Amino acid sequence: MEIVKRYIVTLLFILIFSQAAEARDVLVLLKSGARQCKIGGTSYVIRVASGGVTPAITGSFSLSYAGGGSLSAGAVSYAMPVTVTSSSPIIIDGVSYHGSILFEASGSGFNIVNQVDVEQYLKGVLKDEMSPAWPVEALKAQAVLARTYTLSSKKHGKYDLCAQVHCQSYSGVAGESPAIDEAVSATGGELLKYGGSVAQVFYYGDSGGFSASSRAVWGKDIPYLQARPDPVSYSSPNARWQTTLSMQQISSSLAAAGIQVGSISSIRPYSRDESGRVQQLEINGSGGRKLVTGSQFRLAVGAGVVKSTLFEFGAGTVYTPQAALPSAPQSTAQRNYPVITDRSTMPEKDVDKLYWMTQNKIFTVQELVSMIGKEKDYPKFIAEGEARMSGKKLPAAPVRQPAAQPVYNTAAGAPQLSMNGASGSSVTISGRGSGHGVGMPQWTAKALAEAGWSYRQILEYYFPGTALERGY
């Protein structure tokens, strides 16, 4: 019996130790250069730079910057760095946070930092990025991306990221909900990786029907961040939008961003990328002719005004995204496949070959989704694809096509938006979608989940070539 007890104790120790080893904290910059704040909570303790610890405190009080790297609370002074810990949430300026709170000297003020377990942190992030009422598979996809984005690199010097939208909007305890908790827990520790390293992933609101490549938007070619059509139709608040601006507004906004064009006489799209987004604008003004990137223009005028770079001047062109849910899958016997003799651009990896074949209309997206994840069958699927490319008739498709899965018409391309320009005292801008356009569009993820896609399939589609792995 004594041996059994020792064995159980040893197992418990190993389990507890392994769980602790797997935990991963992140440093979230809540406020930078603060001069004062209000702190509160239940049974929290304060540890100062010298190592001294206060008795447990319940209640709230104000902290102010006292100069010389210290904080003051009335007549009491605390030398920074100061760490506040508690088994209950700690309240900073009315917002509750799990984990501990760090106060560190910064210039003529102090930084307020939340050190928190990454899984607990994610529960305070997802609600600001995606509605808890959305399908759980969409929430799971968002959880994996938020976790991957968080751990891919430090975004604020020694801190992992901040609490603002340009990092990830973070609401602490207030952001939690049962649906969010479920999505985070169900994907616990899962990350997207590429070549063994944490992938660089991005997400945004609405694609307008077609996502953009990282090369087109940021000038950096990342293999798994390529332009691709949405594989399903969807509706969203920003699927279509329109705004009217005066030329003076545009000129002033550009000048504030360091782009001097003077009084604008005309403006027009100069080039578009493969997704149809404006890559460059030609602006003629009293300051001469300037070429401005679509992203520069959008950020200068305001990302909330020009919601994406998938826009045109004047009334919007009629465009229906090519993605649609069919009433029934099309039989392979009814399809004609293109004969492809030049296969020099076909990738080496099996999974990438399947994506390449789908892009070249050998497989439908419906078929692709059915194949992804079945690594042992990849050689069989590739053989089927090669037979189709060679014009050979085979008796059956490589996989059964479930009617619930979405497909899109691969013959249709990106939105063919107008290249017409505008002149006069004001201009109307008609656009589609919202956000930078790279990675996973959240509204499409919702539609895909509603159409029966799993979070793994959603991630496979928008980040081809990456691997979903568990572990930090």
C-alpha positions as CSV (number, residue, x, y, z in Angstrom):
1,M,0.0,0.0,0.0
2,E,2.8,2.4,0.9
3,I,4.4,1.8,-2.6
4,V,1.1,2.6,-4.2
5,K,0.8,5.8,-2.3
6,R,4.3,6.9,-3.3
7,Y,3.5,6.0,-6.9
8,I,0.3,8.1,-6.8
9,V,2.2,11.1,-5.2
10,T,4.9,10.8,-7.8
11,L,2.4,10.8,-10.6
12,L,0.6,13.9,-9.2
13,F,3.9,15.7,-8.8
14,I,4.8,14.9,-12.5
15,L,1.4,16.0,-13.6
16,I,1.5,19.3,-11.7
17,F,5.0,20.0,-12.7
18,S,4.3,19.3,-16.4
19,Q,1.3,21.5,-16.4
20,A,3.3,24.3,-14.8
21,A,6.0,23.9,-17.3
22,E,3.5,24.1,-20.1
23,A,2.0,27.4,-18.8
24,R,3.1,30.5,-20.7
25,D,2.7,34.0,-19.4
26,V,2.5,37.1,-21.6
27,L,3.2,40.7,-20.7
28,V,0.4,43.1,-21.9
29,L,1.1,46.8,-21.8
30,L,-2.1,48.3,-20.5
31,K,-1.0,51.9,-20.2
32,S,2.3,53.7,-21.1
33,G,3.7,56.8,-19.5
34,A,0.9,57.0,-16.9
35,R,1.0,59.6,-14.1
36,Q,-1.6,58.1,-11.9
37,C,-4.1,55.3,-11.6
38,K,-6.6,53.7,-9.2
39,I,-5.9,50.2,-8.0
40,G,-8.4,47.9,-6.2
41,G,-9.3,44.3,-5.4
42,T,-9.5,41.7,-2.7
43,S,-6.5,40.4,-0.6
44,Y,-3.8,41.7,-2.9
45,V,-0.2,42.3,-1.9
46,I,2.3,44.7,-3.2
47,R,6.0,43.8,-3.7
48,V,8.5,46.6,-4.1
49,A,11.9,46.7,-5.8
50,S,13.7,45.9,-2.6
51,G,11.7,42.7,-2.2
52,G,9.5,44.0,0.6
53,V,5.9,42.8,0.7
54,T,2.9,44.6,2.2
55,P,0.2,42.8,4.2
56,A,-2.9,41.7,2.2
57,I,-5.0,44.7,1.1
58,T,-8.7,44.8,0.3
59,G,-10.2,47.9,-1.2
60,S,-9.0,50.6,-3.5
61,F,-6.7,53.6,-3.5
62,S,-4.9,55.9,-5.9
63,L,-1.2,55.6,-7.0
64,S,0.7,58.6,-8.4
65,Y,4.1,59.0,-10.0
66,A,6.4,60.6,-7.3
67,G,9.5,61.0,-9.5
68,G,12.8,59.2,-9.0
69,G,11.4,55.9,-10.1
70,S,8.8,55.6,-7.3
71,L,5.1,55.6,-6.7
72,S,3.2,57.3,-3.9
73,A,-0.1,56.5,-2.2
74,G,-0.7,59.4,0.1
75,A,2.3,59.5,2.5
76,V,3.4,56.0,1.5
77,S,6.1,55.6,-1.2
78,Y,6.8,52.5,-3.3
79,A,10.1,52.1,-5.3
80,M,9.5,50.6,-8.7
81,P,9.3,48.1,-10.2
82,V,6.2,47.3,-8.2
83,T,4.3,44.0,-8.5
84,V,0.8,43.5,-7.3
85,T,-0.5,39.9,-6.9
86,S,-3.7,38.3,-5.8
87,S,-5.7,35.1,-6.2
88,S,-8.6,37.3,-7.3
89,P,-8.8,39.8,-10.2
90,I,-7.0,43.1,-9.7
91,I,-8.8,46.2,-10.7
92,I,-7.0,49.0,-12.5
93,D,-9.0,52.1,-13.3
94,G,-12.2,50.2,-13.1
95,V,-11.1,47.2,-15.3
96,S,-10.5,43.8,-13.8
97,Y,-7.5,41.6,-14.8
98,H,-6.4,38.1,-13.9
99,G,-2.7,37.5,-13.2
100,S,-0.4,40.2,-11.7
101,I,0.1,43.9,-12.4
102,L,3.5,45.4,-12.8
103,F,4.3,49.1,-12.4
104,E,7.6,50.0,-14.1
105,A,9.2,53.5,-14.4
106,S,9.1,55.0,-17.9
107,G,10.3,58.5,-18.6
108,S,8.3,60.9,-16.6
109,G,5.7,58.4,-15.6
110,F,5.2,54.7,-15.3
111,N,4.0,51.7,-17.4
112,I,1.1,49.5,-16.2
113,V,1.6,45.9,-17.4
114,N,-0.5,42.8,-16.9
115,Q,1.4,39.6,-16.6
116,V,-1.1,36.8,-17.3
117,D,-1.3,33.3,-18.5
118,V,-1.7,33.3,-22.3
119,E,-4.9,31.1,-22.2
120,Q,-6.5,33.4,-19.6
121,Y,-5.4,36.4,-21.7
122,L,-7.1,35.0,-24.8
123,K,-10.4,34.8,-22.9
124,G,-10.2,38.6,-22.5
125,V,-9.4,39.1,-26.2
126,L,-11.8,37.1,-28.4
127,K,-15.0,38.9,-27.4
128,D,-13.6,42.2,-28.8
129,E,-12.6,40.4,-32.0
130,M,-15.6,38.2,-32.7
131,S,-19.1,37.9,-31.2
132,P,-19.6,35.1,-28.7
133,A,-22.9,34.4,-30.5
134,W,-21.1,33.3,-33.7
135,P,-20.6,29.6,-34.5
136,V,-18.1,27.8,-32.2
137,E,-15.9,26.7,-35.1
138,A,-15.4,30.3,-36.1
139,L,-14.6,31.2,-32.5
140,K,-12.1,28.3,-32.4
141,A,-10.4,29.5,-35.6
142,Q,-10.2,33.0,-34.0
143,A,-8.7,31.5,-30.8
144,V,-6.0,29.7,-32.6
145,L,-5.1,32.9,-34.6
146,A,-5.1,35.1,-31.6
147,R,-2.9,32.7,-29.7
148,T,-0.5,32.4,-32.7
149,Y,-0.4,36.1,-33.2
150,T,0.3,36.7,-29.5
151,L,3.2,34.3,-29.4
152,S,4.8,35.0,-32.8
153,S,6.9,38.0,-31.6
154,K,7.1,40.8,-29.1
155,K,5.3,43.8,-30.5
156,H,6.1,46.4,-27.8
157,G,9.8,46.2,-27.0
158,K,10.1,43.8,-24.0
159,Y,6.4,43.5,-23.8
160,D,4.5,40.9,-25.9
161,L,1.8,43.3,-27.0
162,C,-0.5,46.1,-25.8
163,A,-4.2,46.2,-25.0
164,Q,-5.2,48.4,-28.0
165,V,-6.8,47.4,-31.3
166,H,-3.5,47.7,-33.4
167,C,-2.2,44.8,-31.3
168,Q,-5.2,42.9,-30.0
169,S,-8.1,44.6,-28.2
170,Y,-8.0,43.3,-24.6
171,S,-10.8,43.9,-22.1
172,G,-9.6,41.7,-19.2
173,V,-12.2,39.9,-17.2
174,A,-15.0,41.9,-18.8
175,G,-14.2,40.3,-22.2
176,E,-15.0,36.7,-21.0
177,S,-18.1,34.7,-21.8
178,P,-19.0,31.0,-21.7
179,A,-18.7,30.6,-25.5
180,I,-15.3,32.3,-25.6
181,D,-14.1,30.2,-22.7
182,E,-15.2,27.1,-24.6
183,A,-13.4,28.1,-27.8
184,V,-10.2,28.9,-26.0
185,S,-10.3,25.7,-23.9
186,A,-11.1,23.5,-26.9
187,T,-8.1,24.7,-28.8
188,G,-5.8,25.0,-25.7
189,G,-2.2,25.5,-26.7
190,E,-2.8,25.1,-30.4
191,L,-0.7,27.3,-32.7
192,L,-0.2,27.6,-36.5
193,K,3.4,26.9,-37.3
194,Y,5.4,27.0,-40.6
195,G,8.7,25.3,-41.0
196,G,8.8,24.5,-37.3
197,S,8.4,28.1,-36.1
198,V,5.3,30.0,-35.0
199,A,3.7,31.5,-38.1
200,Q,3.0,35.1,-38.8
201,V,-0.8,35.2,-38.9
202,F,-3.3,38.0,-39.5
203,Y,-7.0,38.5,-39.4
204,Y,-9.4,41.3,-40.2
205,G,-13.1,42.0,-40.6
206,D,-14.3,41.6,-44.1
207,S,-12.6,40.6,-47.4
208,G,-15.1,42.1,-49.8
209,G,-15.0,38.6,-51.4
210,F,-11.3,38.3,-52.0
211,S,-8.3,38.3,-49.6
212,A,-5.0,40.0,-50.4
213,S,-1.4,38.8,-50.3
214,S,1.1,40.0,-47.7
215,R,3.3,40.9,-50.7
216,A,0.7,43.3,-52.2
217,V,-0.2,44.9,-48.9
218,W,3.1,45.1,-47.0
219,G,5.7,44.2,-49.6
220,K,6.7,41.0,-47.8
221,D,6.1,37.7,-49.6
222,I,5.0,35.1,-47.1
223,P,4.2,31.7,-48.7
224,Y,1.0,31.1,-46.7
225,L,-0.4,34.6,-47.0
226,Q,-1.6,34.7,-50.6
227,A,-4.5,36.3,-52.4
228,R,-7.5,34.0,-52.6
229,P,-11.3,34.2,-53.2
230,D,-13.7,33.5,-50.3
231,P,-15.1,30.0,-50.8
232,V,-18.6,30.9,-49.7
233,S,-21.0,33.8,-50.0
234,Y,-21.7,35.9,-46.9
235,S,-23.3,39.1,-45.7
236,S,-21.8,41.7,-43.4
237,P,-22.3,45.4,-42.4
238,N,-19.3,46.4,-44.5
239,A,-19.8,44.2,-47.5
240,R,-20.6,47.4,-49.4
241,W,-19.8,50.9,-48.2
242,Q,-19.6,54.5,-49.6
243,T,-18.3,57.8,-48.4
244,T,-17.9,61.3,-49.9
245,L,-14.9,63.5,-49.2
246,S,-13.9,66.9,-50.4
247,M,-10.6,67.2,-52.2
248,Q,-9.5,69.6,-49.5
249,Q,-10.2,66.9,-46.8
250,I,-8.0,64.5,-48.7
251,S,-5.3,67.0,-49.3
252,S,-5.2,68.0,-45.6
253,S,-5.2,64.3,-44.5
254,L,-2.3,63.4,-46.8
255,A,-0.3,66.5,-45.7
256,A,-0.8,65.5,-42.0
257,A,0.7,62.1,-43.0
258,G,3.7,63.8,-44.6
259,I,2.5,63.5,-48.2
260,Q,2.4,67.0,-49.8
261,V,0.2,67.2,-52.9
262,G,-1.2,70.7,-52.6
263,S,-4.7,71.4,-54.0
264,I,-5.9,68.3,-55.7
265,S,-7.2,68.5,-59.3
266,S,-7.7,64.8,-60.0
267,I,-7.2,61.4,-58.4
268,R,-7.4,57.9,-59.9
269,P,-6.4,54.3,-59.3
270,Y,-3.0,53.8,-61.0
271,S,-2.7,50.0,-60.3
272,R,-4.5,47.2,-58.5
273,D,-3.2,44.0,-57.0
274,E,-4.4,40.5,-57.8
275,S,-7.3,40.8,-55.4
276,G,-8.6,44.0,-57.0
277,R,-7.4,46.3,-54.2
278,V,-5.9,49.6,-55.1
279,Q,-2.1,49.2,-55.0
280,Q,-1.3,52.8,-56.1
281,L,-3.2,56.0,-56.6
282,E,-2.2,58.8,-59.0
283,I,-2.9,62.2,-57.5
284,N,-2.4,65.4,-59.5
285,G,-2.3,68.6,-57.5
286,S,-0.7,72.0,-57.3
287,G,2.3,70.2,-55.7
288,G,2.7,68.0,-58.8
289,R,2.0,64.4,-59.6
290,K,2.3,61.9,-56.8
291,L,1.9,58.1,-56.6
292,V,0.6,57.1,-53.2
293,T,0.0,53.5,-52.2
294,G,-3.6,52.4,-51.4
295,S,-2.6,51.6,-47.8
296,Q,-1.0,55.0,-47.3
297,F,-4.1,56.7,-48.7
298,R,-6.4,54.7,-46.4
299,L,-4.5,55.3,-43.3
300,A,-4.0,59.0,-44.0
301,V,-7.7,59.6,-44.7
302,G,-8.8,57.2,-41.9
303,A,-9.3,53.5,-41.8
304,G,-12.8,54.0,-40.4
305,V,-13.6,56.2,-43.4
306,V,-12.0,54.3,-46.2
307,K,-12.6,50.9,-44.8
308,S,-10.5,48.9,-47.2
309,T,-8.4,49.5,-50.3
310,L,-10.9,47.5,-52.3
311,F,-12.6,50.6,-53.6
312,E,-13.3,52.7,-56.7
313,F,-14.3,56.3,-57.4
314,G,-17.9,57.1,-58.2
315,A,-20.8,54.6,-58.0
316,G,-19.8,51.1,-57.2
317,T,-19.4,48.5,-59.9
318,V,-22.0,45.7,-59.8
319,Y,-20.2,42.7,-58.4
320,T,-21.4,39.5,-56.9
321,P,-18.7,37.4,-55.2
322,Q,-18.2,34.2,-57.1
323,A,-18.6,32.1,-54.0
324,A,-21.9,30.3,-53.5
325,L,-23.4,27.3,-51.8
326,P,-24.8,24.9,-54.4
327,S,-28.0,23.0,-54.0
328,A,-26.1,19.8,-54.7
329,P,-22.5,19.0,-55.5
330,Q,-21.5,18.7,-59.2
331,S,-20.6,15.2,-60.3
332,T,-17.1,14.7,-61.5
333,A,-18.5,13.0,-64.6
334,Q,-20.1,16.4,-65.6
335,R,-16.9,18.3,-65.3
336,N,-14.2,19.0,-67.9
337,Y,-10.8,19.5,-66.5
338,P,-8.1,21.6,-68.1
339,V,-5.2,19.7,-69.6
340,I,-2.0,21.1,-68.0
341,T,1.3,20.2,-69.6
342,D,3.5,22.9,-67.9
343,R,3.8,21.8,-64.3
344,S,7.0,23.7,-63.5
345,T,5.3,25.9,-60.9
346,M,3.7,23.0,-59.0
347,P,5.2,22.9,-55.4
348,E,7.0,20.0,-54.0
349,K,5.0,19.4,-50.8
350,D,2.0,17.2,-51.2
351,V,-0.4,19.5,-49.4
352,D,0.8,22.4,-51.5
353,K,0.3,20.4,-54.7
354,L,-3.4,19.9,-53.7
355,Y,-3.8,23.7,-53.3
356,W,-2.0,24.3,-56.6
357,M,-4.2,21.9,-58.4
358,T,-7.3,23.6,-56.9
359,Q,-6.1,27.0,-58.0
360,N,-5.7,25.5,-61.5
361,K,-9.3,24.1,-61.5
362,I,-8.3,20.5,-61.2
363,F,-10.1,20.1,-57.9
364,T,-13.0,22.2,-56.5
365,V,-12.6,23.8,-53.1
366,Q,-15.3,21.4,-51.9
367,E,-13.0,18.5,-52.9
368,L,-10.0,20.2,-51.4
369,V,-11.6,20.7,-48.0
370,S,-12.6,17.0,-48.0
371,M,-8.9,16.0,-48.6
372,I,-7.1,18.3,-46.2
373,G,-6.0,16.5,-43.0
374,K,-5.9,13.1,-44.6
375,E,-2.1,13.0,-45.1
376,K,-1.9,9.3,-45.7
377,D,-4.2,9.6,-48.8
378,Y,-2.4,12.6,-50.3
379,P,-0.5,10.5,-52.8
380,K,-3.8,9.0,-54.0
381,F,-5.4,12.5,-54.3
382,I,-2.3,13.8,-56.2
383,A,-2.4,10.8,-58.6
384,E,-6.1,11.6,-59.3
385,G,-5.2,15.2,-59.9
386,E,-2.3,14.3,-62.3
387,A,-4.6,12.0,-64.2
388,R,-7.2,14.8,-64.6
389,M,-4.4,17.2,-65.8
390,S,-3.4,14.6,-68.4
391,G,-6.9,14.4,-69.8
392,K,-7.4,10.8,-68.5
393,K,-10.9,9.7,-67.5
394,L,-11.1,8.1,-64.1
395,P,-14.2,6.4,-62.7
396,A,-14.5,8.3,-59.5
397,A,-13.4,11.4,-57.6
398,P,-10.7,10.9,-54.9
399,V,-13.2,11.7,-52.1
400,R,-16.9,11.8,-51.5
401,Q,-18.2,15.4,-51.8
402,P,-20.7,16.2,-49.0
403,A,-23.5,18.5,-50.2
404,A,-23.1,20.7,-47.0
405,Q,-19.7,21.9,-48.0
406,P,-19.2,25.2,-49.9
407,V,-17.7,25.6,-53.4
408,Y,-16.9,28.6,-55.5
409,N,-16.6,29.1,-59.2
410,T,-12.9,29.0,-59.8
411,A,-13.2,30.5,-63.2
412,A,-14.3,33.8,-61.7
413,G,-11.5,36.1,-60.6
414,A,-11.2,39.1,-58.3
415,P,-13.6,42.0,-58.4
416,Q,-13.1,44.0,-61.7
417,L,-13.4,47.4,-60.2
418,S,-13.3,50.6,-62.2
419,M,-10.0,52.4,-63.0
420,N,-11.9,55.7,-63.5
421,G,-10.6,58.7,-61.7
422,A,-12.4,61.7,-60.2
423,S,-12.0,65.5,-60.2
424,G,-13.9,68.5,-58.9
425,S,-14.4,69.7,-55.4
426,S,-15.4,66.4,-53.9
427,V,-15.2,62.7,-54.6
428,T,-17.4,59.6,-53.8
429,I,-15.6,56.5,-52.9
430,S,-17.4,53.1,-53.1
431,G,-15.8,50.1,-51.5
432,R,-16.2,46.6,-50.3
433,G,-15.0,44.9,-47.1
434,S,-13.0,46.3,-44.1
435,G,-9.5,45.9,-42.9
436,H,-6.1,45.3,-44.4
437,G,-7.2,42.2,-46.3
438,V,-4.4,39.7,-45.3
439,G,-5.2,36.4,-43.6
440,M,-8.5,35.3,-42.3
441,P,-11.6,37.5,-42.9
442,Q,-13.8,37.1,-39.8
443,W,-17.2,37.5,-41.5
444,T,-16.2,34.8,-44.0
445,A,-15.1,32.5,-41.2
446,K,-18.6,32.9,-39.7
447,A,-20.2,32.0,-43.0
448,L,-17.9,29.0,-43.4
449,A,-18.7,27.7,-39.9
450,E,-22.4,28.1,-40.6
451,A,-21.8,26.1,-43.8
452,G,-20.3,23.2,-41.8
453,W,-16.6,23.9,-42.0
454,S,-14.5,23.0,-39.0
455,Y,-12.0,25.5,-37.6
456,R,-9.2,23.3,-38.9
457,Q,-10.6,23.5,-42.5
458,I,-11.0,27.3,-42.2
459,L,-7.4,27.7,-41.1
460,E,-6.1,25.3,-43.7
461,Y,-7.8,27.4,-46.4
462,Y,-6.6,30.8,-45.4
463,F,-3.1,29.7,-44.3
464,P,-2.1,26.9,-46.7
465,G,1.1,25.1,-45.8
466,T,1.0,25.8,-42.1
467,A,0.6,23.1,-39.5
468,L,-1.7,23.2,-36.5
469,E,0.3,22.0,-33.5
470,R,-0.2,22.0,-29.8
471,G,2.5,23.4,-27.5
472,Y,4.2,26.8,-27.0
